[in-house]
């Protein structure tokens, strides 16, 4: 247990520091870059995420499983994994460069995008290798170094990016040149650390192990690619139909929602996964279903509260963090944060599929939602602009959740708290409507005032009408009291 706590603490601290760097960079980038360059930066970043997912071929997921087999497999795994992923990543990089060079201009939509895509193609190989090194260290249990490495790499990139943007190139090219330098330097460092204990030799490469690792990992590539399209596809449609400036306005509010989702809704869904897996192994199906049913009530209450706070304060937050140039994009916030709340709940609704390792079924519901997202974007964006893309986000995540619940029910029935949904939705609407009427002209004062109003109204309604929320609050208060005053009677 102490070992588990040590590793979990190291990863948690590292994640918190990396998230802090993202929050620091957000207002800096939105002010130093033009809206169009900020849009281009997001478009290229999202393209890289999709390409890296393909370039890894899922081999990083096989590392832990095969590493602990022992014997000859463990001895040959470092060289096989790193040399294999390097070859696959290099092939993906070269293929992407050829595709970008041959794409017609109308498919790109914005002047300068082709150059940026070619410039950053090297990051595909860099990030594939980074994943190979990091996952090997993860398999070895070196959580402290992995967390330190992630933090140092993120802050090195932050310093270099800000330095380049302030000193010379205040554009997307400057951002990516600094990013390339930072990530290459970090890659050399982690590669050196790995090579100290695991000398990489071509003679230690195992073709048989390489094929086994690909066979294990490839089924999950589809899930990663479909998930990337679902989460990122809207930016490509906006880029093509409305241009880079619209992507910039859209991305500022979307990224704000993503930062908040990561520290609230996603944190809850991530934390519950090992808990329900432990209940499943120790107590069985019925206990797992009951546990997830209780969690669902708490999750709905928290997610609707977060959505209300973000929706009410979106304009003030974007004004403070990004500037008034991006405020018009805050119209997307209620739709986007709502979709993210549904997405974070999928890990619970489809718990049975994760427990039974039904990767094919997981791919099915993610792929369906991704296809719906792209189709709705092309249908709605021409008529409603970026708001159409936000509506498409909410609807596609609703399809994702509904499909996951239907497919997942065959393995595990997670009770859906309909009463909690109705109460939380009512509290969301009432608190947003009343808080929106309060304004002083100062974004800082409005932020504090509206936050207090939303918490008071939302909390009052849910605590009054939802017994499940009251029980959860009592349990939380008891836990806090026992932790602070363990000897109290």
C-alpha positions as CSV (number, residue, x, y, z in Angstrom):
1,X,0.0,0.0,0.0
2,X,2.8,2.4,0.8
3,X,4.4,1.7,-2.6
4,X,1.0,2.4,-4.3
5,X,0.7,5.7,-2.4
6,X,4.3,6.7,-3.3
7,X,3.7,6.1,-7.1
8,X,0.3,7.7,-7.1
9,X,1.6,10.8,-5.2
10,X,4.5,11.2,-7.7
11,X,2.1,11.1,-10.7
12,X,-0.4,13.4,-9.1
13,X,2.1,16.1,-8.2
14,X,3.6,15.9,-11.7
15,X,0.2,16.2,-13.3
16,X,-0.7,19.2,-11.1
17,X,2.5,21.0,-12.1
18,X,2.1,20.3,-15.8
19,X,-1.5,21.6,-15.6
20,X,-0.3,24.7,-13.9
21,X,2.1,25.4,-16.7
22,X,-0.8,25.1,-19.2
23,X,-2.8,27.6,-17.2
24,X,0.2,30.0,-17.2
25,X,0.8,29.6,-20.9
26,X,-2.8,30.1,-21.9
27,X,-3.1,33.9,-21.2
28,X,0.4,34.5,-22.6
29,X,-0.1,32.7,-25.9
30,X,-3.5,34.3,-26.5
31,X,-2.0,37.7,-26.0
32,X,1.3,37.3,-27.9
33,X,-0.2,35.5,-30.9
34,X,-2.7,36.9,-33.2
35,X,-6.1,35.2,-33.2
36,X,-5.3,33.6,-36.6
37,X,-1.9,32.3,-35.4
38,X,-3.5,30.9,-32.2
39,X,-5.9,29.1,-34.5
40,X,-3.1,27.7,-36.7
41,X,-1.3,26.6,-33.6
42,X,-4.3,24.6,-32.3
43,X,-4.9,23.0,-35.7
44,X,-1.3,21.8,-36.1
45,X,-1.2,20.6,-32.5
46,X,-4.3,18.6,-33.0
47,X,-3.0,17.1,-36.2
48,X,0.1,16.0,-34.4
49,X,-1.9,14.3,-31.6
50,X,-3.7,12.2,-34.2
51,X,-0.5,11.3,-36.1
52,X,1.4,10.3,-32.9
53,X,-1.5,8.0,-31.9
54,X,-1.2,6.3,-35.3
55,X,2.6,6.3,-35.2
56,X,2.8,4.4,-31.9
57,X,0.7,1.5,-33.3
58,X,-0.4,0.9,-29.7
59,X,3.0,-0.6,-28.8
60,X,3.3,1.6,-25.8
61,X,0.3,-0.2,-24.3
62,X,2.0,-3.5,-24.6
63,X,5.1,-2.5,-22.7
64,X,3.9,-3.1,-19.2
65,X,2.3,-6.5,-20.0
66,X,5.3,-7.9,-21.8
67,X,7.9,-6.4,-19.5
68,X,6.6,-8.4,-16.6
69,X,6.7,-11.7,-18.5
70,X,10.3,-12.1,-17.4
71,X,13.0,-14.2,-19.0
72,X,14.1,-13.6,-22.6
73,X,11.1,-11.4,-23.2
74,X,12.1,-8.9,-20.6
75,X,15.7,-9.0,-21.7
76,X,14.8,-8.2,-25.4
77,X,11.9,-5.8,-24.8
78,X,13.9,-2.5,-24.4
79,X,15.7,-2.9,-27.7
80,X,12.7,-4.4,-29.5
81,X,10.3,-1.7,-28.3
82,X,12.6,1.3,-28.9
83,X,14.0,0.2,-32.2
84,X,10.5,-0.9,-33.4
85,X,8.7,2.2,-32.4
86,X,11.5,4.3,-33.9
87,X,11.0,2.6,-37.2
88,X,7.2,2.9,-37.1
89,X,7.5,6.5,-36.0
90,X,9.9,7.4,-38.8
91,X,7.7,5.7,-41.4
92,X,4.7,7.7,-40.1
93,X,6.7,10.9,-40.2
94,X,7.8,10.4,-43.8
95,X,4.4,9.3,-45.0
96,X,2.8,12.4,-43.4
97,X,5.3,14.7,-45.1
98,X,4.5,13.2,-48.5
99,X,0.8,13.5,-47.9
100,X,1.1,17.2,-46.8
101,X,3.3,18.0,-49.8
102,X,0.7,16.5,-52.2
103,X,-2.5,17.9,-50.6
104,X,-4.3,20.5,-52.8
105,X,-4.4,24.0,-51.5
106,X,-8.2,24.0,-51.0
107,X,-7.9,21.0,-48.7
108,X,-5.7,23.0,-46.3
109,X,-7.9,26.1,-46.3
110,X,-5.4,28.6,-44.9
111,X,-2.1,29.9,-46.3
112,X,0.9,28.9,-44.3
113,X,-0.7,25.7,-42.9
114,X,1.3,23.5,-45.3
115,X,4.6,25.0,-44.2
116,X,3.7,24.5,-40.5
117,X,2.6,20.9,-41.0
118,X,5.9,20.1,-42.8
119,X,7.9,22.0,-40.1
120,X,6.4,20.1,-37.3
121,X,6.4,16.6,-38.9
122,X,9.6,15.8,-37.0
123,X,7.6,16.0,-33.8
124,X,5.8,12.8,-34.7
125,X,9.0,10.8,-34.5
126,X,10.1,12.7,-31.4
127,X,6.9,12.1,-29.5
128,X,6.7,8.4,-30.6
129,X,10.2,7.9,-29.2
130,X,9.3,9.9,-26.1
131,X,6.4,7.5,-25.5
132,X,8.7,4.5,-26.0
133,X,11.2,5.7,-23.4
134,X,8.6,6.9,-20.9
135,X,6.6,3.7,-21.0
136,X,9.7,1.6,-20.5
137,X,10.5,3.6,-17.4
138,X,6.9,3.3,-16.3
139,X,7.1,-0.5,-16.5
140,X,10.2,-0.3,-14.3
141,X,8.2,1.6,-11.7
142,X,10.3,4.8,-11.9
143,X,7.4,7.1,-11.2
144,X,9.6,9.9,-9.5
145,X,11.7,10.3,-12.6
146,X,8.8,10.1,-15.0
147,X,7.0,12.9,-13.1
148,X,10.1,15.0,-12.9
149,X,10.8,14.5,-16.6
150,X,7.3,15.6,-17.5
151,X,7.5,18.7,-15.4
152,X,11.0,19.7,-16.6
153,X,10.0,19.2,-20.3
154,X,6.8,21.2,-20.0
155,X,8.5,24.1,-18.3
156,X,11.5,24.1,-20.6
157,X,9.1,24.3,-23.5
158,X,7.2,27.1,-21.8
159,X,10.3,29.2,-21.2
160,X,11.6,28.7,-24.7
161,X,8.3,29.5,-26.3
162,X,7.8,32.7,-24.3
163,X,11.4,33.7,-25.0
164,X,11.1,33.2,-28.8
165,X,7.7,34.9,-29.0
166,X,9.0,37.9,-27.0
167,X,12.4,38.2,-28.7
168,X,11.5,37.7,-32.3
169,X,8.8,35.6,-33.9
170,X,5.4,36.3,-32.5
171,X,3.7,33.8,-34.7
172,X,2.9,30.0,-34.9
173,X,6.2,29.3,-36.5
174,X,8.1,30.7,-33.5
175,X,5.9,28.7,-31.2
176,X,6.7,25.4,-32.9
177,X,10.4,26.1,-33.4
178,X,10.8,26.6,-29.7
179,X,8.7,23.5,-29.0
180,X,10.8,21.4,-31.3
181,X,14.0,22.5,-29.6
182,X,12.6,21.8,-26.1
183,X,11.2,18.4,-27.0
184,X,14.4,17.2,-28.7
185,X,16.5,18.3,-25.7
186,X,14.1,16.5,-23.4
187,X,14.2,13.4,-25.6
188,X,18.0,13.3,-25.5
189,X,17.9,13.4,-21.7
190,X,15.3,10.6,-21.2
191,X,17.0,8.5,-23.9
192,X,20.3,8.8,-22.1
193,X,18.7,7.8,-18.8
194,X,17.0,4.7,-20.4
195,X,20.2,3.7,-22.2
196,X,22.2,3.7,-19.0
197,X,20.3,0.6,-17.7
198,X,19.0,-0.7,-21.0
199,X,21.6,-0.6,-23.7
200,X,19.9,-0.5,-27.1
201,X,21.4,-3.0,-29.5
202,X,20.1,-4.2,-32.9
203,X,21.2,-7.7,-32.0
204,X,18.7,-7.7,-29.1
205,X,15.8,-6.9,-31.4
206,X,13.3,-9.7,-31.5
207,X,11.1,-9.9,-34.5
208,X,8.7,-12.3,-32.8
209,X,8.3,-10.0,-29.8
210,X,7.8,-7.0,-32.1
211,X,5.0,-8.8,-33.9
212,X,3.4,-9.9,-30.6
213,X,3.5,-6.3,-29.2
214,X,1.9,-4.9,-32.4
215,X,-0.8,-7.6,-32.3
216,X,-1.6,-6.6,-28.7
217,X,-1.5,-2.8,-29.3
218,X,-3.1,-2.4,-32.8
219,X,-6.7,-3.0,-31.7
220,X,-6.4,0.0,-29.4
221,X,-5.1,2.3,-32.2
222,X,-8.5,2.5,-33.6
223,X,-9.9,3.6,-30.2
224,X,-7.1,6.3,-30.0
225,X,-7.7,7.6,-33.5
226,X,-11.5,7.6,-33.3
227,X,-11.2,9.4,-29.9
228,X,-8.9,12.0,-31.4
229,X,-11.3,12.6,-34.3
230,X,-14.2,12.9,-31.8
231,X,-12.3,15.4,-29.6
232,X,-10.4,17.3,-32.3
233,X,-12.4,16.9,-35.5
234,X,-14.4,20.1,-35.0
235,X,-11.2,22.2,-35.4
236,X,-10.5,20.8,-38.8
237,X,-14.0,21.5,-40.1
238,X,-13.9,25.1,-38.7
239,X,-10.4,25.6,-40.3
240,X,-11.7,24.4,-43.6
241,X,-15.0,26.3,-43.6
242,X,-14.3,29.4,-41.6
243,X,-10.6,29.9,-41.4
244,X,-7.8,30.1,-38.8
245,X,-9.2,33.1,-37.0
246,X,-12.4,31.3,-36.2
247,X,-10.4,28.3,-35.0
248,X,-8.5,30.7,-32.6
249,X,-11.7,32.2,-31.2
250,X,-13.2,28.7,-30.8
251,X,-10.1,27.1,-29.3
252,X,-9.7,29.7,-26.6
253,X,-13.0,28.9,-25.0
254,X,-12.7,25.2,-25.8
255,X,-9.3,25.0,-24.1
256,X,-10.6,26.8,-21.1
257,X,-13.3,24.1,-20.7
258,X,-10.7,21.4,-21.2
259,X,-8.4,22.7,-18.4
260,X,-11.4,22.8,-16.0
261,X,-12.7,19.4,-17.1
262,X,-9.3,17.9,-16.5
263,X,-9.1,18.9,-12.9
264,X,-12.8,18.1,-12.0
265,X,-14.9,15.8,-14.1
266,X,-12.0,13.8,-15.7
267,X,-10.3,13.6,-12.3
268,X,-13.4,12.0,-10.8
269,X,-13.8,9.5,-13.7
270,X,-10.1,8.6,-13.6
271,X,-10.1,8.1,-9.9
272,X,-13.1,5.8,-9.8
273,X,-11.7,3.4,-12.4
274,X,-9.3,1.5,-10.1
275,X,-11.9,1.6,-7.3
276,X,-14.6,-0.1,-9.2
277,X,-12.1,-2.6,-10.6
278,X,-11.0,-3.5,-7.0
279,X,-14.7,-3.9,-6.0
280,X,-15.3,-6.1,-9.0
281,X,-12.4,-8.4,-8.1
282,X,-13.1,-8.5,-4.3
283,X,-16.9,-8.3,-4.1
284,X,-18.3,-9.2,-7.5
285,X,-20.9,-7.9,-10.0
286,X,-23.7,-6.8,-7.6
287,X,-21.5,-4.8,-5.3
288,X,-19.8,-3.1,-8.4
289,X,-23.2,-2.1,-9.8
290,X,-24.2,-0.6,-6.4
291,X,-20.9,1.2,-6.0
292,X,-21.2,2.7,-9.5
293,X,-24.8,3.7,-8.9
294,X,-23.8,5.7,-5.8
295,X,-20.9,7.3,-7.7
296,X,-23.2,8.3,-10.6
297,X,-25.4,10.4,-8.3
298,X,-22.3,12.3,-6.9
299,X,-20.8,12.7,-10.4
300,X,-24.0,14.2,-11.9
301,X,-24.2,16.7,-9.0
302,X,-20.5,17.7,-9.3
303,X,-20.5,17.9,-13.1
304,X,-23.6,20.1,-13.3
305,X,-22.2,22.4,-10.7
306,X,-18.9,22.7,-12.6
307,X,-20.8,23.3,-15.8
308,X,-22.9,26.0,-14.1
309,X,-19.8,27.8,-12.8
310,X,-18.0,27.7,-16.1
311,X,-21.0,28.8,-18.1
312,X,-21.8,31.7,-15.8
313,X,-18.2,32.9,-15.6
314,X,-17.0,32.1,-19.1
315,X,-16.9,35.6,-20.4
316,X,-15.1,36.9,-17.4
317,X,-12.6,34.1,-17.3
318,X,-11.7,34.5,-21.0
319,X,-11.5,38.3,-20.6
320,X,-9.0,37.9,-17.7
321,X,-7.0,35.0,-19.1
322,X,-7.1,35.5,-22.9
323,X,-8.4,39.1,-23.5
324,X,-11.5,40.5,-25.0
325,X,-10.5,39.4,-28.5
326,X,-11.8,35.9,-27.6
327,X,-14.9,36.7,-25.7
328,X,-17.3,36.1,-28.6
329,X,-16.2,32.5,-28.5
330,X,-17.7,32.0,-25.0
331,X,-21.1,31.3,-26.6
332,X,-19.8,27.7,-27.2
333,X,-19.1,27.1,-23.5
334,X,-22.5,25.7,-22.3
335,X,-22.5,23.2,-25.2
336,X,-18.9,22.2,-24.9
337,X,-18.7,21.8,-21.1
338,X,-21.9,19.8,-21.2
339,X,-20.4,17.5,-23.8
340,X,-17.3,17.1,-21.8
341,X,-19.4,16.1,-18.7
342,X,-21.0,13.4,-20.8
343,X,-17.7,12.2,-22.1
344,X,-16.1,11.9,-18.7
345,X,-19.1,9.7,-17.5
346,X,-18.5,7.2,-20.3
347,X,-15.8,5.4,-18.3
348,X,-18.5,4.6,-15.7
349,X,-21.4,3.9,-18.0
350,X,-19.2,1.4,-20.0
351,X,-17.4,0.0,-17.0
352,X,-18.4,-3.6,-18.0
353,X,-16.6,-3.3,-21.3
354,X,-13.4,-2.1,-19.6
355,X,-13.6,-4.9,-17.0
356,X,-14.0,-7.5,-19.7
357,X,-11.4,-5.9,-22.0
358,X,-13.8,-5.7,-24.9
359,X,-11.7,-3.3,-27.0
360,X,-13.7,-4.0,-30.1
361,X,-16.9,-2.8,-28.5
362,X,-15.1,0.3,-27.1
363,X,-13.9,1.1,-30.6
364,X,-17.5,0.7,-32.0
365,X,-19.1,3.4,-29.8
366,X,-16.2,5.8,-30.1
367,X,-16.1,5.4,-33.9
368,X,-19.9,6.0,-34.2
369,X,-19.6,9.2,-32.1
370,X,-16.6,10.4,-34.1
371,X,-18.5,9.9,-37.4
372,X,-21.6,11.7,-36.0
373,X,-19.3,14.6,-34.8
374,X,-17.8,15.2,-38.2
375,X,-21.1,14.9,-40.0
376,X,-22.9,17.3,-37.6
377,X,-20.0,19.8,-37.9
378,X,-20.3,19.9,-41.7
379,X,-24.1,20.2,-41.4
380,X,-24.2,22.9,-38.6
381,X,-21.1,25.0,-39.0
382,X,-22.2,26.6,-42.4
383,X,-25.5,27.8,-40.7
384,X,-24.5,28.6,-37.1
385,X,-20.7,29.2,-37.3
386,X,-18.6,28.0,-34.3
387,X,-21.8,27.7,-32.2
388,X,-22.8,24.9,-34.6
389,X,-19.6,23.1,-33.9
390,X,-20.2,23.4,-30.2
391,X,-23.7,22.0,-30.6
392,X,-22.2,19.1,-32.6
393,X,-19.8,18.4,-29.8
394,X,-22.6,18.1,-27.2
395,X,-24.8,15.9,-29.5
396,X,-21.9,13.6,-30.5
397,X,-20.9,13.1,-26.9
398,X,-24.5,12.3,-26.1
399,X,-24.4,9.7,-28.8
400,X,-21.2,8.4,-27.4
401,X,-22.7,8.0,-23.9
402,X,-26.0,6.5,-25.1
403,X,-24.2,3.9,-27.3
404,X,-21.7,3.1,-24.5
405,X,-24.6,2.5,-22.1
406,X,-26.5,0.3,-24.5
407,X,-23.4,-1.8,-25.4
408,X,-22.0,-1.8,-21.9
409,X,-25.3,-3.0,-20.3
410,X,-24.6,-6.5,-21.7
411,X,-21.6,-6.8,-19.3
412,X,-22.6,-4.7,-16.3
413,X,-25.8,-2.8,-15.5
414,X,-24.9,0.7,-14.0
415,X,-28.1,2.2,-12.5
416,X,-28.8,5.6,-14.0
417,X,-30.0,8.1,-11.4
418,X,-32.8,9.8,-13.4
419,X,-34.0,11.8,-10.4
420,X,-30.5,13.2,-9.8
421,X,-30.3,14.2,-13.4
422,X,-33.5,16.1,-13.3
423,X,-32.7,17.9,-10.0
424,X,-29.1,18.7,-11.2
425,X,-30.4,20.0,-14.5
426,X,-33.0,22.2,-12.8
427,X,-30.4,23.6,-10.4
428,X,-28.0,24.3,-13.3
429,X,-30.6,26.3,-15.1
430,X,-31.8,28.2,-12.1
431,X,-28.4,29.1,-10.8
432,X,-27.1,30.2,-14.3
433,X,-30.2,32.3,-15.0
434,X,-30.0,34.2,-11.6
435,X,-26.2,34.6,-11.6
436,X,-26.2,36.0,-15.1
437,X,-28.3,38.9,-14.0
438,X,-25.6,40.0,-11.5
439,X,-23.1,42.4,-13.1
440,X,-20.9,45.2,-11.8
441,X,-18.7,45.9,-14.9
442,X,-15.6,44.5,-13.3
443,X,-14.7,40.9,-14.5
444,X,-12.8,40.2,-11.3
445,X,-15.7,41.2,-9.0
446,X,-18.3,39.5,-11.2
447,X,-16.3,36.3,-11.1
448,X,-16.4,36.2,-7.3
449,X,-20.0,37.3,-7.1
450,X,-21.4,34.9,-9.6
451,X,-19.4,32.0,-8.3
452,X,-20.9,32.6,-4.8
453,X,-24.4,32.9,-6.2
454,X,-24.1,29.7,-8.3
455,X,-22.8,27.7,-5.4
456,X,-25.5,28.9,-3.0
457,X,-28.4,28.4,-5.4
458,X,-27.2,25.1,-6.9
459,X,-26.2,23.7,-3.5
460,X,-29.5,24.8,-1.9
461,X,-31.6,23.1,-4.7
462,X,-29.7,19.9,-4.9
463,X,-29.4,19.4,-1.1
464,X,-33.1,20.1,-0.7
465,X,-34.4,17.8,-3.5
466,X,-31.8,15.1,-3.8
467,X,-31.4,12.7,-0.9
468,X,-28.4,11.1,-2.6
469,X,-26.5,14.4,-2.7
470,X,-27.3,14.9,1.0
471,X,-25.9,11.5,1.9
472,X,-22.8,12.1,-0.1
473,X,-22.2,15.5,1.6
474,X,-22.7,13.9,5.0
475,X,-20.2,11.2,4.2
476,X,-17.7,13.7,2.9
477,X,-18.1,15.8,6.0
478,X,-17.6,12.8,8.2
479,X,-14.4,11.8,6.4
480,X,-13.0,15.3,6.7
481,X,-13.9,15.5,10.4
482,X,-12.3,12.1,11.1
483,X,-9.2,13.2,9.2
484,X,-8.9,16.5,11.1
485,X,-10.0,15.3,14.5
486,X,-9.4,11.5,14.6
487,X,-9.7,11.3,18.4
488,X,-13.1,13.1,18.5
489,X,-16.0,11.1,19.9
